[in-house]
Amino acid sequence: MSPLLSLLAGAALAAGSPWWEDYTTREIFLCPNEGRVVLERNDAQASLVTGRYRSTLFRDASVTGALRYRNELISVSLRGDVLTMERLPTRVECLRTEQV
């Protein structure tokens, strides 16, 4: 597991979105050498699921040309079918495999 995904796993809570978060979109991505990552999102926030761990991120509306969500540890941007997870200096790009 990469340092970035290890950080997510260590900082996240156990999986299971509460009903009030009402994520309208669920997307699955494959990351090189990492495996599957799930992004559940709505207009205000997102949940990034790696393995059995989950991190909550909030929408950064100041960015144009991409959807960007962040918290104090990580930034996630979505452009087309590419999800970029970033915690400087580490950056991982993943490709969408499924959208539900």
C-alpha positions, 0 to 999 in steps of 0.5 A: 500500500502506498504512503498516501493510501496508508495515510488515508487508512490510518486517518479514516473511520470504519466504512459505512456512510450515514444516511444523512450524507445522501451521496448521490453518486458512487464511482469506482476507480483503479489505482496503479499498484494500489487496487480499488478506491471508491468515491461517493459524492454529492454537491457539498462533500465526498467520502473516499473509501480505501479498503475498509476505511473511509475519509470525509472530504468537503467540496472546494468550489474555488476550483474550475475545470474539475470537481475538487474535494479536500480535508486537512490531509488530502485533496481529491480532484476528478476530471473526466475518468481520472481521479487524482489524490494528492498529499504533497509530495505524493500524488496518485492518479486512478482511472474510473472503472464503474459509476453507479 
